[in-house]
Amino acid sequence: MLTHEQLIVLLAQADTAWRSVRAVARQWQRHDLVTAAFHQRAAALAADARTAMYSLRVEGVEPDPIIELVLAVMADQHGRRRRADVLSRRGDSWPFDSLVVDGDSFWARAGDAVQSNNGDPSSGHGGADIVRLLMPSAVPGGFDLAVTSEEEVVAERRCAVVRASPRPYRLPTFGRMPGSEAFHMIAGGTDFRLSVDLVTGVLLRVVKFVAGETAEVCEFTHVSFDEVLDDALFAPLITSP
């Protein structure tokens, strides 16, 4: 069984344990539960004289209870270059079909149209940020972690199972508060289950529980590290002819 000290070392080294990644990633949400957790978090912030920055409410629309996105993901240069291509989607209006991020620049294709920020660092696109799970060194600073006696196999890799809960919000800047955002999830939630790769320390699956039920899952169903990725994969997207 992994000790707590070994876990901290493993997570600290995970960001640089790989040079490139090619993967299939899945994001799954149960809308009612993630919405409840979001509003609980917003209420806690309001009680602490802070204000939530966005809302999940959609007026006049009854959402699909299940939201799911499956992506082909590639990244290198410690996540500086990322690409995501949608393989399947359910229950939401996702804003892109393909996305390339290279440092401060992004290009997002939806249908025949391509949107770009033209390198403006104040304008970003989070569609490929599930790669954050592969760079978890900041997690011990924002969460209380408890190693369990369980192990499991995720994406054909042996993982330790770790329970995590965010520490109380003490930082003055909203965007730096520990929480679901560290796992590329909707804000909110206090109970998380992490599957930590025992070789690299990356997170291959994160599950958020709300009221004891599975509310959100971010996971890799396939992952391959340290392939040589063609630079053309990260070239700016162009409008379809």
N, C-alpha and C positions, 0 to 999 in steps of 0.2 A: 504494500500500500504506500502511495506517495505521501510524504510528510508535508506539513504546512510550509516548512522552510524550503523543501525541494520544489514545491509548487511555485513559490515566489520567485525562485531562481529561474525556473522554467519559463514563466510568463515574462520575466524581465529580458530574457534572451530571445524570445520568440520573434520579435520584430525583425531581427537580422538573421534568423535561422534559415531563411530561404531567399533566393535571388529572383525567382520568377514563379508564377503560378498559372496553371490552366485548370479551370474548375467548372462544375455545374452547381449553382447555388439556388436554394429555395427559400422564399419568404412567405410565411403563412400567418394569417391573423383571423381571429374570431372577433368580428366587429363589436359586438355588445360588450365583451370583456375588456378589450383594449380601450374602448370609449369610457367605460366605468373607471378604469385605472387612470386614464388621462385626467378625468374630472376630479378624482380624488387628489391627484398631484396638484392640479390647479388650485383646489381649495386649500391645500397645505401651503402653497406659495402665497395665496391671498392672505391667509392667516399670519404669515410671516412678512406682510407688507411688500410682497413681490407680485407681479402680474404675469400670468401666462401669455406667451407671445402669439399663440394661434389657437384655433378651435377646430374640433373635429365635426361640428354640427353641419349638416347639409340640409338646407330648408327644402321641404316638399319632396324629398327623395327617400324612399325606403331602401337602404343599402342591402346588397347581398350579405347574408350573415357570415360568409366565408370569403376572404380575400387572399389570393395566392398569386405569386409571381415566380417563374422559373427562368433563370438567366444562365447563359454561357458567359463566364467571366475570365478575363486574363489580366495579369498585372506584372510589372517588373519595376526595377529601380526603386525598391522599397515602397512600392505603391504610388510613386509619382506618376507613372503611366498606367492607366487602367482602361479596360474596354468591357462593355456589357452589351450582350445581344439577347433580346427577349425570345425565349423558346415557347413559353405559354403564359397565359394570364387569365385571371378570373376575378370578377367582382369589383373592379375599379377601373378608372380611366387613367391608365399609365401614360405619362407624357412623352414616351420615346419608344422606338423600336430598336435602335442601336445608339450607343453612347461611347464616345472616346474622350478621355480626360488626359491631358498632358500638362502637368504642373498647374499653372493658373488658367489654362485654356481648356474649353470643352466644345465639343460638337455633338449635337443630339439630332438624330433623324427620326421623324415621325411621318410615315407614308413617304411622299416624295419631297417633303420639305426638310431643310436642315437649319437648325438654330445654333448660333455660336455666341459666346461672350466676347470674342475677339481679344482674349487675353486679359480681360478686366478682372483683377483679383477680388473685387468686391461683388462679383457675380459668379456663383458656383452652381454645380449640379450634383446632387447626391445620389444619382441612380446607380453608381458603381461602388457606393460606400460600404457594401457588405464586405469588401476587402478589409475593413477595419477589424473584423474578427481574426484576421491573420496577423494583426499587429496589436496584441493585447497588453503591452507592457504597462500602460497606465491603469489597468483594471485594479491592481492591488491598492492603488492610492485612493480609489473611490468606493470600494466595496469591502465588506467583511466577508471573508472566504472560509468555507469549511470543507475540507476534503472528506469524502465519504469512502466507504469500503468497496463501492461499486466500480466496475470497469465496463466499458461497452465498445463496440466497434462502429465507427462512423466513417463513411467513405473508404472502407476497407483498411482503416487505421485504428490501432488500439488507443483508447482514450480513458483517462481518469474522469470520474464524475465529481463535480464540485458544486456545492450550493453557495449562492452569492446573494447578498442583500446590500443595497446602496446605503452608504452612511448618511446621516442627517445633512440637509442642505445648509452648509455654512458659508460657502463662497458668495461674494457679492455679485458676481457676474453670472447671469442666467445661463449663458451658453457653456459655462465651465462646470455646471453642477453635475455630479455623478448621477447616473441613472440609465434608463433604457437606451438613450442615445448612444452610449458607448458600444452598444451591440447592434446598432443600425435598426433600432426598434422605435415604435411610437412612444413618446414620453409617458412615464407612469409605470407603476409596478414596484413591488418590494421583494419578490421571491423569484429567483432565477436558478436555473440548472445549467451548468456549463460542462461541455464535453471537451476536455483538454488533451490534445495529442501528446502522447507520452514521449515522442521523439523530438518534435519541434516546439511544443508549447503553444501552438496556435489553437484557437477555438474553432472546432469543426461543427459544433451545434450549440445553440443557446435557446433555452425554452423559458418563457415567462409564464408564471402561474398567477391567476387572479381568482380569489375565493376557492383555491384548491384545484382549479380547472386550467387546462392548457389554453392560454390566451394568444400566444404568439410564438412562432418558431423561426429562427434564422439558422440555416444549416448548409453544409456542403454535402451533396450526395455523391460527388466525384471530385477528386483533387489530385493534381500531379504537380510536383515541385521541380524547379530548376531545369525545365526545358529551355532551349534556345528559341525565343519568340521572334518572329519576323517583324522588323520595324514597320512594315506596311500595315500591320494590325492596328497600330496606334497613329496612323496618318490621319489628317483631318478628313472628316466625312464630307462628301460632296452631294449636291442635289442630284437625284436620279434623273437620267436623260429622258 
